[in-house]
Structure formats: C-alpha cells, structure tokens
Amino acid sequence: MDRFIKILAIINGIIIPIFFVFMIYSYYASRSNDYYPSEPESIIVGDELEKAKRDSLVLQGITFDGPIRIYNSTNMYLPISALTYQEAKDAKIAMGSAGDFDASNFNYVNVLFLNKDYEPIGKLLNRKASISEISDSGYSAQFGFRNDESIDTTIKNIAYRIGFQDTNNDGKLNAGDDHDLYISDLTGKNLTQVTKNKHVNLYYFINSNKEMFIQYKDRNGLQDEYNPLKFGLYNISTGIFKELKNVEKELIEIEKQLAK
C-alpha cells in the first residue's frame, strides 16, 4: 500500500504542474489574440451597416499611424484604416466599455496625401473601398524603402490593389473580396484602373517605370488547377493592357509534357 501511495504521489507531482502550466499558457494565448488580431479589420457593409444606421449606432471609425514619404517626391501619404468598435456608442453602453476597439493591419479604406508642410493636397478615393496594398517602385507601405544610393527619378506612379464591392457577400469589404490593380500619380491624382476581372499574383514596374509587368489568373470560376497563370504588360502612357499570349502558349506546351 505504501508503494502505491508513493507512485500516486509521484504521478500527481508530475501531472499537476503540467496542468497548471497548460492553464497559464492558454490564458495568455487568449489574451494575446485579443490584443493582436490575426486578420485586418473589415469594412462593414450590407445588412449589418443598414441595421446600425436604423438604430443610430456607430460601428466603425478610422485609425492611422504617421505619414509616409513618397519616393521621388517631397509629398507624403497617410494610409487610413477602418476601426471597428466592439461596443456601439449608444447612451447606455457609453457608460461601460464604449472605447474598446481593435486596430487594423493592412486593410486601408483611403489614403490622404500631404505636401512637405504636412498640408492636405487631396485624398485617393471619394467612396468606400478596401485597399489591400500600396506600392511604388521605391516603397511599399508593408515593406519599407529600398536602399538605393540614388533616387530613381523615372518613378512617377503609385500602385494599389483596390476593391469596391463585397463580392463574396459576407457583409464585409476586405481582402477576401475581389481587388483590381490601380495606379495614380505621386500626388494621388489621376487614379486609373489597370486590370479588370483578373486576380493579380504579382506586378512590378519595368522599362524605366513606363510599363508594368503583371502575373495574373482570370476570374472565370474555374478551379485553380484548371486556371493557368498568365502574363501581361500594361503601358502607363497609353493605358493599353497587352496579354503575352505567346508566353502563355509555350507554358501550356511545357505543362502538357508532364502528362506524356
């Protein structure tokens, strides 16, 4: 009996500390998820927004960091994100925790442009949208400046991925919806759509920043394995998008070799 009690005590001495360590880890993991959301904020649209309007509730505001200097320009831009309040700001909840909110990551709703004196010179959009990426040849809002010793003065444009519609009908406008590629000049003006009905995988400026090379798949409802990657060139001055069909043809032939 004494031996059994000793074994039981040893087992309890091992299991109980492990249990408490697990409980502490679970608690802090859940707290971490509260403070650092894994997904960017969405822009509320559809039925939820209309209901909030009827009930005179404020569901969302905006949040932002500091202005970002525009490459090859004295101007700056300020990306603005959606901020979703966890509690509606009515009179009753205002006495509780109306100030609780989650900050966003990289799901912008608009961009404010500033001159060198930090005076506003315009905004990119005049309607609700989701901007999932902002980039030019010298800077990406996500990744920072490149480290060239000299400024590339041929850079004249900023590129964006923008979505205007809740295409998956989930009541939210975010990166899960269809986004198209757009460009503007370095002041945020002359916004121009580059692609339509194309899922853009990657793009970059080429030929002294006069053109854009784009890798994409058509939005055609096909399963991914039956929807081939394609390439295109976009001429910025003419606004003409040219599909590189000869490259596509050769790639299809190479893929066919796998089945032989």
PyMOL commands that set and color helices and strands:
alter all, ss='L'
color gray80, all
select helices_A, chain A and resi 2-35+46-54+93-95+224-226+245-259
alter helices_A, ss='H'
color red, helices_A
select strands_A, chain A and resi 43-44+60-64+68-69+76-85+101-102+108-114+120-123+130-135+139-140+144-145+157-163+172-173+180-185+192-193+198-206+211-218+230-235+240-243
alter strands_A, ss='S'
color yellow, strands_A
deselect
rebuild
show_as cartoon
